Amino acid sequence: MLALVFSVVAVYVFYKYKYGFLFAALPLLISMGLYPVYFSAAVVMFLILLIKKIFEKEKTSAVIISGLKMLCSLMLGLVLYYIAVRIAWHLTGVAPSEDYNGVAGAGNFSDIPSLLSLLINTYVYPFKILRWQPICNSRYVALLNIVILTITAYNVIKIILCQKLNFKNILLLIVVMLLLPLGMNIAMFIAKGYVHHLMIYSFFLTYVLVVFTFEFIHQNNLSLQSLSSPAALKRIMPSPESKLVKSNLGGKIVFVAIALLIFNNIVFANQTYLKKDLEFTATASVMTRCLDRIEQTEGYIPGETPVAFIGDINKSALAETRPGYTQILTGLDSDYSITHFDTYELYFTNILGYNINCIPKSVYSDIESLDEVVAMPSFPDKDSVKIINGILVVKLS
């Protein structure tokens, strides 16, 4: 959340101060240093700020200049981040990650077969998420999102009419609005198409946009009542004298919709916390049993004998997928707290408080491919734990 705070601070500094477009890069750097994905949140907030300027009938040239300054802030922030991470790598001796979502390959599109395809997928993905999310009551959530987006569109049209925006401003507004999905998901583009559910926080700034439109209408006392609208438009827009308009029905609907979304998130969060607690309990049970078998193995010396956990505990015969819980959302796709190679030693050390000497990852594949290891049965079989070539092997799956 601190990363989001600095992302907001960057936009605030830009908005508040004359040369803010230069100084905004510093909080943006801090935000990306904490969690780079919040760069996209700053992009969306900048676009909303541009929408605000257009609504306020600033000159088209002034809006374009503001947009260029925003782009300058974002690019400067990226350059500072690029420099900072390389200084950090040099000082610490840590090599940049080459893994599936590592920073080493970010922004290098030489291995991408089609940039156009990547751009299209980046643009479309936010609509997919707003249409369907892997949480409880997903159909109703999608329906509420459609309602909110529809009311947002109505508010934008109302502001355009009441503010009597000229053609240039309307055209510029359309361009900025069309850029929103790309801005929301720019992290996916930088990551060359890779995305997971911890990378989409900026999508939900859509709710900020609809609240902003209501705020703008209220602060400027905008009403369709004084407009001499064309006959065709009158058939589309509700009458300014109607009770629906006077009672601000749209605002009440959005209030209820967002309240329902928040309540649904609270329910889902509690389901998630329960699932993680059950996973933790199950992991403690299985790892305690493994530890008991390890210590009963003849020749094993705690903290000295190398230990190799072969296989994936989530694919073992013991794994039991709990019905009623989503397995799609990032972080909820496992049945145990141990999820990959590095977490075995961390679990024994930090959770069980046990000194264990796990083999380095560099020799894992060599141990795994040994004929004797391949022939071993999986835990909890009595022959699933044995010493091979001086290494205690625990065959999990």
Backbone torsions as a table, in degrees:
resi	resn	phi	psi	omega
1	MET	NA	-28.7	177.9
2	LEU	-64.2	-32.9	176.5
3	ALA	-62.4	-39.8	177.8
4	LEU	-66.6	-39.0	178.6
5	VAL	-58.5	-47.5	-178.6
6	PHE	-69.9	-27.7	174.6
7	SER	-66.0	-41.8	176.6
8	VAL	-66.3	-42.0	179.4
9	VAL	-59.5	-39.6	179.4
10	ALA	-59.3	-45.4	179.8
11	VAL	-68.0	-37.5	179.3
12	TYR	-64.2	-45.2	179.9
13	VAL	-61.3	-41.3	177.3
14	PHE	-59.4	-45.2	-174.5
15	TYR	-72.9	-34.7	-168.9
16	LYS	-84.9	-34.9	-168.6
17	TYR	-116.1	152.9	-174.3
18	LYS	-59.4	-47.1	178.8
19	TYR	-104.7	32.6	-178.8
20	GLY	-63.2	-26.0	-178.8
21	PHE	-64.9	-21.3	175.6
22	LEU	-85.4	-47.0	-175.9
23	PHE	-73.9	-20.5	-179.7
24	ALA	-63.2	-22.3	-178.4
25	ALA	-64.9	-28.9	-177.2
26	LEU	-68.5	-53.8	175.3
27	PRO	-63.0	-27.9	176.8
28	LEU	-66.9	-39.1	175.7
29	LEU	-60.3	-45.7	-179.8
30	ILE	-63.0	-42.3	179.2
31	SER	-59.1	-47.2	179.9
32	MET	-68.9	-31.4	176.7
33	GLY	-64.4	-33.8	178.2
34	LEU	-78.7	-45.2	178.5
35	TYR	-162.4	103.2	-171.0
36	PRO	-56.5	-25.2	-175.5
37	VAL	-61.8	-26.0	-178.2
38	TYR	-71.6	-1.8	169.6
39	PHE	-57.3	-40.2	-179.6
40	SER	-66.5	-30.9	177.0
41	ALA	-64.1	-40.6	177.0
42	ALA	-63.7	-40.0	178.8
43	VAL	-59.5	-46.6	-178.6
44	VAL	-65.0	-42.9	179.2
45	MET	-64.1	-37.1	175.3
46	PHE	-62.4	-41.0	179.5
47	LEU	-66.1	-39.1	176.5
48	ILE	-64.2	-36.7	177.5
49	LEU	-65.0	-38.0	175.7
50	LEU	-64.4	-40.6	177.1
51	ILE	-59.8	-41.7	178.4
52	LYS	-60.5	-43.4	-179.7
53	LYS	-64.1	-38.8	178.3
54	ILE	-67.1	-43.6	177.2
55	PHE	-58.0	-34.8	-178.5
56	GLU	-81.5	6.4	175.1
57	LYS	63.4	35.6	172.2
58	GLU	-66.6	154.9	179.5
59	LYS	-59.6	144.2	-178.7
60	THR	-56.6	-41.4	179.9
61	SER	-63.0	-38.5	180.0
62	ALA	-67.1	-38.4	178.2
63	VAL	-65.6	-42.1	179.5
64	ILE	-63.6	-42.0	177.8
65	ILE	-62.5	-41.2	176.7
66	SER	-61.2	-41.4	178.6
67	GLY	-62.3	-40.4	178.4
68	LEU	-66.5	-37.4	176.9
69	LYS	-65.8	-39.1	176.5
70	MET	-61.5	-43.6	177.9
71	LEU	-62.0	-38.4	177.0
72	CYS	-61.7	-44.6	178.7
73	SER	-60.3	-45.6	-178.5
74	LEU	-64.7	-44.3	-179.5
75	MET	-67.1	-39.1	178.1
76	LEU	-64.6	-39.7	176.6
77	GLY	-61.9	-42.0	177.8
78	LEU	-64.3	-40.5	179.0
79	VAL	-64.2	-44.6	178.2
80	LEU	-61.9	-39.4	178.4
81	TYR	-65.3	-42.1	178.9
82	TYR	-58.9	-44.2	-179.8
83	ILE	-68.6	-44.4	-175.2
84	ALA	-63.1	-43.7	-177.9
85	VAL	-68.0	-32.9	178.5
86	ARG	-72.3	-33.7	172.9
87	ILE	-64.5	-42.8	179.5
88	ALA	-62.6	-42.7	178.2
89	TRP	-61.4	-40.8	-178.4
90	HIS	-67.8	-43.5	-177.1
91	LEU	-71.0	-35.0	-176.2
92	THR	-93.8	-17.7	-176.8
93	GLY	76.0	12.4	179.5
94	VAL	-85.5	130.7	179.1
95	ALA	-81.9	144.0	177.6
96	PRO	-62.0	142.1	-176.5
97	SER	-69.0	133.0	175.7
98	GLU	-102.3	10.2	-176.4
99	ASP	-70.2	-176.1	-172.8
100	TYR	-54.7	-31.1	-177.8
101	ASN	-131.3	31.5	-177.9
102	GLY	-74.9	159.4	-177.5
103	VAL	-79.3	-14.7	-176.0
104	ALA	-59.7	-40.2	-176.7
105	GLY	-99.6	2.5	-177.5
106	ALA	-63.1	132.0	177.7
107	GLY	83.8	-6.4	177.1
108	ASN	-94.4	106.9	-172.6
109	PHE	-100.5	15.2	-177.0
110	SER	-65.0	-25.9	-178.7
111	ASP	-97.4	10.4	179.4
112	ILE	-92.8	120.2	-176.9
113	PRO	-64.9	-33.8	-177.2
114	SER	-145.4	109.1	177.4
115	LEU	-66.3	-34.9	179.8
116	LEU	-63.2	-43.4	178.0
117	SER	-62.7	-41.9	177.8
118	LEU	-62.6	-42.1	-179.8
119	LEU	-64.1	-42.4	179.4
120	ILE	-64.5	-45.7	178.8
121	ASN	-62.5	-38.4	177.6
122	THR	-62.5	-41.6	-176.8
123	TYR	-70.5	-39.5	-173.8
124	VAL	-78.9	-30.0	-171.5
125	TYR	-56.5	-41.9	178.0
126	PRO	-57.5	-36.0	178.6
127	PHE	-67.2	-35.9	177.5
128	LYS	-63.8	-41.1	-178.6
129	ILE	-69.6	-42.5	179.4
130	LEU	-68.3	-25.2	179.1
131	ARG	-81.7	-34.5	-180.0
132	TRP	-151.1	127.3	176.4
133	GLN	-123.7	143.6	-177.8
134	PRO	-78.9	59.0	178.1
135	ILE	-129.4	176.3	-179.8
136	CYS	-66.4	149.7	179.4
137	ASN	55.4	41.0	-173.7
138	SER	-61.1	-34.1	180.0
139	ARG	-65.3	-41.8	179.9
140	TYR	-70.2	-34.8	176.4
141	VAL	-62.7	-43.6	178.6
142	ALA	-61.7	-41.3	179.4
143	LEU	-63.3	-43.8	178.6
144	LEU	-63.7	-38.4	177.8
145	ASN	-63.8	-39.6	178.1
146	ILE	-63.9	-42.5	178.1
147	VAL	-60.6	-46.1	-178.7
148	ILE	-63.9	-43.0	179.4
149	LEU	-65.9	-36.5	178.4
150	THR	-64.4	-45.0	179.4
151	ILE	-66.8	-35.9	176.2
152	THR	-60.6	-45.1	179.1
153	ALA	-61.7	-41.5	178.1
154	TYR	-61.4	-44.9	-179.3
155	ASN	-62.2	-40.7	179.5
156	VAL	-62.3	-44.7	178.3
157	ILE	-62.3	-40.8	178.9
158	LYS	-61.5	-43.4	179.6
159	ILE	-65.3	-41.6	178.5
160	ILE	-58.3	-44.1	-178.5
161	LEU	-70.1	-46.6	-176.6
162	CYS	-69.3	-35.6	178.8
163	GLN	-83.0	-9.8	179.4
164	LYS	52.7	52.6	-179.7
165	LEU	-65.3	141.6	178.8
166	ASN	-77.4	173.6	-173.9
167	PHE	-61.0	-40.6	-179.0
168	LYS	-62.6	-43.4	-179.7
169	ASN	-66.4	-39.5	178.6
170	ILE	-64.0	-42.9	178.8
171	LEU	-62.2	-42.7	178.9
172	LEU	-65.5	-38.6	178.2
173	LEU	-62.0	-42.9	179.0
174	ILE	-60.8	-43.6	179.9
175	VAL	-60.9	-46.2	-178.8
176	VAL	-64.7	-42.9	179.0
177	MET	-62.2	-38.4	179.4
178	LEU	-70.1	-23.1	178.8
179	LEU	-79.4	-15.8	-176.2
180	LEU	-57.2	-49.8	-179.9
181	PRO	-59.3	-38.5	178.4
182	LEU	-67.0	-41.8	178.1
183	GLY	-63.9	-39.4	179.2
184	MET	-60.5	-34.2	-171.0
185	ASN	-115.7	24.0	-177.8
186	ILE	-62.0	-26.4	178.2
187	ALA	-62.9	-36.6	177.9
188	MET	-65.3	-38.2	178.9
189	PHE	-66.4	-45.3	179.4
190	ILE	-63.2	-36.2	179.4
191	ALA	-82.7	10.6	174.7
192	LYS	60.4	41.3	173.6
193	GLY	99.0	-9.7	179.5
194	TYR	-82.9	134.4	178.7
195	VAL	-154.1	143.6	171.5
196	HIS	-139.4	179.3	-168.5
197	HIS	-75.4	-2.4	173.2
198	LEU	-94.1	3.4	-177.5
199	MET	-110.7	9.7	-170.8
200	ILE	-119.4	18.3	-178.5
201	TYR	-56.8	-36.6	-176.7
202	SER	-65.9	-19.3	178.9
203	PHE	-58.8	-33.3	-171.8
204	PHE	-85.4	4.0	168.8
205	LEU	-71.4	-6.0	171.6
206	THR	-55.2	-37.4	-179.9
207	TYR	-69.7	-30.6	175.3
208	VAL	-66.6	-38.7	-179.1
209	LEU	-62.0	-45.2	-178.8
210	VAL	-66.7	-38.3	176.7
211	VAL	-64.1	-39.1	178.7
212	PHE	-61.5	-41.2	-179.3
213	THR	-63.7	-40.5	176.7
214	PHE	-65.2	-40.5	179.4
215	GLU	-62.3	-43.2	-179.3
216	PHE	-63.6	-43.9	179.4
217	ILE	-61.6	-42.9	-178.5
218	HIS	-68.4	-45.9	-176.7
219	GLN	-65.8	-29.3	-177.9
220	ASN	-103.0	7.9	177.7
221	ASN	50.2	46.3	-177.2
222	LEU	-79.2	135.2	179.3
223	SER	-145.9	145.0	177.5
224	LEU	-81.0	-2.8	-171.8
225	GLN	-62.5	-37.3	-175.1
226	SER	-88.2	-0.3	-176.5
227	LEU	-82.6	141.6	171.3
228	SER	-100.0	79.7	-173.2
229	SER	-77.6	150.3	173.7
230	PRO	-60.0	154.5	-176.9
231	ALA	-59.1	-39.9	-179.3
232	ALA	-63.1	-39.0	-178.6
233	LEU	-70.7	-33.8	179.5
234	LYS	-63.2	-32.2	178.8
235	ARG	-70.5	-26.6	-179.5
236	ILE	-84.9	-47.9	-176.2
237	MET	-85.2	143.5	177.4
238	PRO	-68.1	153.5	-179.7
239	SER	-64.0	137.1	179.2
240	PRO	-62.3	-20.6	179.8
241	GLU	-87.4	-7.8	-176.0
242	SER	-66.7	150.8	179.8
243	LYS	-64.4	-29.6	-179.6
244	LEU	-62.6	-43.2	-179.0
245	VAL	-70.4	-45.7	-177.6
246	LYS	-62.7	-33.3	-177.3
247	SER	-86.0	1.9	-178.9
248	ASN	53.5	51.2	-177.2
249	LEU	-59.3	-38.5	-179.5
250	GLY	-59.2	-42.6	179.3
251	GLY	-63.7	-39.9	179.6
252	LYS	-67.7	-38.4	179.0
253	ILE	-64.3	-44.3	179.2
254	VAL	-64.0	-40.7	178.5
255	PHE	-59.0	-47.9	-179.8
256	VAL	-65.7	-41.4	-178.7
257	ALA	-61.9	-46.7	-179.8
258	ILE	-67.2	-37.5	177.2
259	ALA	-62.0	-41.5	178.2
260	LEU	-66.0	-39.0	178.0
261	LEU	-63.7	-42.4	178.8
262	ILE	-64.4	-43.1	178.7
263	PHE	-62.6	-42.2	178.8
264	ASN	-62.9	-38.1	177.5
265	ASN	-65.3	-35.5	177.7
266	ILE	-64.6	-43.8	178.0
267	VAL	-61.1	-47.5	-178.5
268	PHE	-64.6	-39.0	179.0
269	ALA	-61.4	-40.7	178.7
270	ASN	-67.3	-36.9	174.3
271	GLN	-61.1	-42.4	-178.7
272	THR	-65.6	-44.9	179.5
273	TYR	-60.8	-39.1	178.9
274	LEU	-64.8	-44.2	179.0
275	LYS	-60.9	-44.3	-179.8
276	LYS	-65.0	-36.3	178.3
277	ASP	-66.1	-40.9	177.5
278	LEU	-65.4	-39.5	176.7
279	GLU	-60.8	-43.5	-179.0
280	PHE	-62.1	-44.3	179.1
281	THR	-63.1	-44.5	179.9
282	ALA	-63.6	-39.6	179.8
283	THR	-64.9	-43.1	178.7
284	ALA	-60.6	-38.7	-180.0
285	SER	-64.8	-49.5	-176.9
286	VAL	-67.6	-44.9	-177.2
287	MET	-69.1	-31.4	175.9
288	THR	-66.1	-40.6	177.5
289	ARG	-66.7	-39.6	176.3
290	CYS	-61.6	-44.8	-178.9
291	LEU	-62.3	-39.0	178.2
292	ASP	-61.9	-43.5	179.3
293	ARG	-67.0	-38.1	179.5
294	ILE	-61.1	-47.7	-176.7
295	GLU	-69.5	-22.3	178.4
296	GLN	-85.1	-6.6	-179.7
297	THR	-76.3	126.4	-177.6
298	GLU	-64.5	131.5	179.3
299	GLY	96.0	-6.9	-179.7
300	TYR	-80.1	130.5	176.1
301	ILE	-118.4	116.2	-178.1
302	PRO	-55.1	131.6	176.8
303	GLY	81.5	-10.2	-178.1
304	GLU	-115.9	-50.8	-178.4
305	THR	-63.9	125.3	177.4
306	PRO	-63.8	139.1	-178.1
307	VAL	-121.2	133.6	178.0
308	ALA	-122.4	118.6	174.0
309	PHE	-92.0	110.9	-175.6
310	ILE	-102.0	133.8	-178.8
311	GLY	96.0	-173.9	-176.9
312	ASP	-120.5	121.0	-178.2
313	ILE	-59.0	-29.7	179.8
314	ASN	-74.3	-11.4	177.5
315	LYS	-111.9	12.9	-178.7
316	SER	-79.4	170.0	178.7
317	ALA	-67.0	-18.1	-178.6
318	LEU	-82.8	-21.7	-174.2
319	ALA	-63.0	133.4	-179.4
320	GLU	-134.0	112.6	178.5
321	THR	-75.4	124.5	-176.4
322	ARG	-79.6	123.6	179.7
323	PRO	-67.8	148.5	175.8
324	GLY	93.7	-2.4	179.9
325	TYR	-118.3	140.2	178.3
326	THR	-69.1	140.9	176.1
327	GLN	-110.3	3.8	-172.2
328	ILE	-90.1	-39.3	-174.1
329	LEU	-65.7	142.2	-179.7
330	THR	-56.2	128.7	-179.9
331	GLY	93.1	-8.7	-179.6
332	LEU	-115.7	13.9	-174.6
333	ASP	-94.8	14.9	179.4
334	SER	-128.6	165.9	179.3
335	ASP	-105.3	-5.4	-178.5
336	TYR	-135.3	163.9	-179.9
337	SER	-74.6	-24.5	176.9
338	ILE	-84.3	123.6	-172.3
339	THR	-121.2	-23.2	179.6
340	HIS	-152.4	176.9	-169.7
341	PHE	-51.1	-49.3	-173.9
342	ASP	-65.9	-19.7	-173.6
343	THR	-82.0	-13.1	178.9
344	TYR	-64.6	-54.5	-179.3
345	GLU	-63.8	-39.2	178.7
346	LEU	-61.7	-38.8	-179.0
347	TYR	-66.0	-47.4	-179.9
348	PHE	-63.3	-40.5	-176.9
349	THR	-73.4	-50.0	-171.4
350	ASN	-88.2	-31.6	-176.7
351	ILE	-96.9	-51.6	-178.8
352	LEU	-85.7	-13.0	179.2
353	GLY	64.6	38.5	-175.0
354	TYR	-119.8	133.4	-180.0
355	ASN	-81.6	109.9	-178.6
356	ILE	-128.6	143.0	-176.4
357	ASN	-106.2	84.3	-179.8
358	CYS	-76.1	145.9	179.9
359	ILE	-66.5	151.7	175.6
360	PRO	-69.5	155.2	-177.1
361	LYS	-63.1	-27.0	-176.2
362	SER	-63.8	-25.9	-178.3
363	VAL	-105.8	1.4	-176.2
364	TYR	-58.4	-48.2	-176.5
365	SER	-63.7	-32.7	178.9
366	ASP	-65.9	-42.1	179.2
367	ILE	-68.3	-43.3	-176.4
368	GLU	-61.8	-32.1	-174.5
369	SER	-88.6	-3.6	178.3
370	LEU	-62.0	137.1	-177.7
371	ASP	-57.4	-39.1	-178.6
372	GLU	-66.3	-36.0	178.6
373	VAL	-71.3	-42.1	179.8
374	VAL	-60.3	-36.1	-177.4
375	ALA	-79.3	-11.5	-178.5
376	MET	-67.4	143.4	171.9
377	PRO	-75.5	167.5	-178.2
378	SER	-91.9	155.4	175.7
379	PHE	-58.0	136.3	17.1
380	PRO	-100.1	22.6	178.2
381	ASP	-55.7	148.2	-174.4
382	LYS	-65.4	-23.6	179.3
383	ASP	-98.5	15.3	-178.2
384	SER	-84.0	-6.5	178.4
385	VAL	-128.8	115.7	179.2
386	LYS	-157.5	161.2	178.0
387	ILE	-92.8	125.5	179.1
388	ILE	-128.2	121.0	-179.4
389	ASN	53.6	39.2	177.5
390	GLY	80.9	2.1	-179.5
391	ILE	-114.9	128.6	177.4
392	LEU	-79.7	116.4	-176.9
393	VAL	-102.7	130.4	173.6
394	VAL	-114.0	109.2	-177.3
395	LYS	-90.0	106.9	-176.6
396	LEU	-88.9	-33.3	-179.2
397	SER	-157.3	NA	NA
